[in-house]
């Protein structure tokens, strides 16, 4: 058996496992290939040839006898020995031939490892050609495998963005990934907080251990190959032709053969190291004088272009290391690029080097965004604490005003501050137009458009959708942006804001189309600093979630991670957990939701450009409260309260609703329901159908049926599968018809709202048990079982004559009081809630318990409190 793979992928570890897991009866022999012994016949077998004379060492027969004698000593039972050969590519020819003969003669079974080049020695390769051997190729770890390895090494939950960063640095190499994780753990870069492992900083302390690991993997290359490797490490990605001119084409071919570098498939192929860690270590150990010499040789042969972003970033960083002068336009482009790729320290360093006064405003913005990416909010705010009317002319004003407002939004500044920026921008435009009559029309046009966009961002924060609509229509209908420098940016942001507004108004599918159009809009490179990809993606995902297109939302995030913006997942990863947690909540998978949300909360605690922390904390609080986890809920509520309200109203309104619902779960005094009703009324004032729908749907989940008809009306008018299924459920709830409950269960199941679907099927089964319709009852039971399977509720399938009830704490209190004979009014007075709320809770409990009314409540209450039944409750219910 041949195991073929690059160094560090685990082939040698596999041999060690085989050696350690022997049964004690089979003889095991280990052989290690070595470059230093490869010219010596039988050199790799020397540990077993110590008793041979100098003359016999070269005798094939004598060597064979010595090996046989060793096998006889270690063998405890008859049968072939297990021969483990590491680094078989370094075996001398005589040893390889001897091993092949041992296998063919049946003396030994062979497991040999080697790297792809030079590969399996020819004598052993004949075994494969003859069908005597099998070959297995080991590939680098996938991102998912890298995440699992990180969790196994750290024995706990690891942020996806953290494991992704180490996996990318290691290039999927198992040994490098393990070394990076252990090194980060020892240095304090990697910490565990609230049960989640995450990066605490970006110091990237590189120890001698990592340097040694890299050096060992680079030992086989020649001096010319090392020279070429150093050049690629310093300038990657770099044109292959240039490397060949400086270091020689044979050296380039050697590196490709050794799989130390990879080549692009472009018309002008470029070279880069197979693992970023190789480059990081090599750049540290290349002498400064040699680095400067290579820099001069390379730069003299090439023209630095902004059209090759990654190459530009590396060359600019290298130039700064060498003390070479870099034009300002290249510095600012590289700084913007580093900021976009979330290489924040590099962005800060490059931006600080900008001296051109014309570029100072953009450099300041880059530094502010980079500080924000690092979670240095005070530093970011200080850099933005300048007058909005500074700058040198119209271009600076147009760029800086929008950037300032976009960054204000990300930093959580209030909507009033952003609206004030818009007013001052209009004022500046009027003054500038008056001072320059010849250009007044262009000045007023540009500043009015930018001021409108800034105002729209303020409306997004405050949830003023009534004023937002006409202003957006005016901006989008104006057109004529094709040749303007900021046209693509303005249009994309306006489309994204319109998508947000339509989502709030109950038209998420229409909003999604606009967001997709914005996402597909080609943007000039200078727009990379504007938070634009995340700005659009957040609204696109919101539309998918509102429409119930949950798989689409997840696919969008997965796809986003693979695009050129994938580096933004360093900060977007927290929001990704929020999306997954939201889906789990809607599906009813509360235990899964709590794990996802608490993990995401730790990511958002350090970096939250999408303003999702409060939303995440409120959902986690709601889930913990619904499960009766009071201590955890209290901690999460503290997180919510400590974090100021920020971000678009579409998110902050949801956060308040989840907080109110969680409070009702814990206190059960009606205050949470009252807050949800107020939220619904405020949304209705703005005609925000989706926000009103969410508030009333959460109230229904708490047993409140006082606004059932309004909820049904809203669900029927909103777009998307989730709203349509909810409308079916409301109709069934109003009529009590078993057939309608079955139809609602099917619709909810199709929409993946499995817990609500289970409730609908259970209600149908309760009604059908009284009518004795066996055919429909079987369909209802099948529906409950299907939902239980989706929810992971093993052993909770509906039984022939009953359904295991799942009651909330408040529902159990009300059922217990009603079972003692108290009237609805008496229960309301005792619990300090409204009579309508008691009636709603009881009606919902009748459906869950499968009973017709109070007459059957005493027996059913005993069932609900029975420990055997409660033990069958699903996690998270």
Secondary structure, 3 states (H helix, E strand, C coil): CEEECCCCCCHHHHHHHHHHCCCCCCCEEEEECCCCCCCCCCHHHHHHCCCCCCCHHHCHHHHHHHHHHHHHHHCCCCCCEEEEEECHHHCCHHHHHHHHHHHHCCCEEEEEEECCCCCCCHHHHHHHHCCCCCEEECCCCCHHHHHHHHHHHHCCEECHHHHHHHHHHHCCCHHHHHHHHHHHHHHCCEEEECCEEEECCCCCCCCHHHHHHHHHHCCCCCHHHHHHHHHHHHHCCEEHHHHHHHHCHHHHHHHHHCCCEEECCCCCCEEEECCHHHHHHHHHHCCHHHHHHHHHHHHCCCCCCCCCHHHHHHHHHHHHHHCCCCCHHHHHHHHHHHHHCCCHHHHHHHHHCCCCHHHHHHHHHHHHHHHHHCCCHHHHHHHHCCCCCCCCCHHHHHHHHHHHHHHHHHHCCCHHHHHHHHHHHHHHHHHHHHHCHHHHHHHHHHHHHHHHHHHHHHHHHHCCHHHHHHHHHHHHHHCCCCCCCCHHHHHHHHHHHHHHHHHHCCCHHHHHHHHHHHHHCCCCHHHHHCCHHHHHHHHHHHHHHHHCCHHHHHHHHHHHHHCCCHHHHHHHHHHHHHHHHHHHHHHCCHHHHHHHHHHHHHHHHHCCCCCCHHHHHHHHHHHHHHCCCHHHHHHHHHHHHHCCCCCCHHHHHHHHHHHHHHHHHHHCCCHHHHHHHHHHHHHHHCCCHHHHHHHHHHHHHCCCCCCHHHHHHHHHHCCCHHHHHHHHHHHHHHHCCHHHHHHHHHHHHHCCCHHHHHHHHHHHHHHHHHHCCHHHHHHHHHHHHHHHHHHCCCCCCCECCECCCCCCHHHHHHHHHHHCCCCHHHHHHHHCCCHHHHHHHHHHHHHHHCCCCHHHHHHHHHHHHCHHHHHCCCCCC
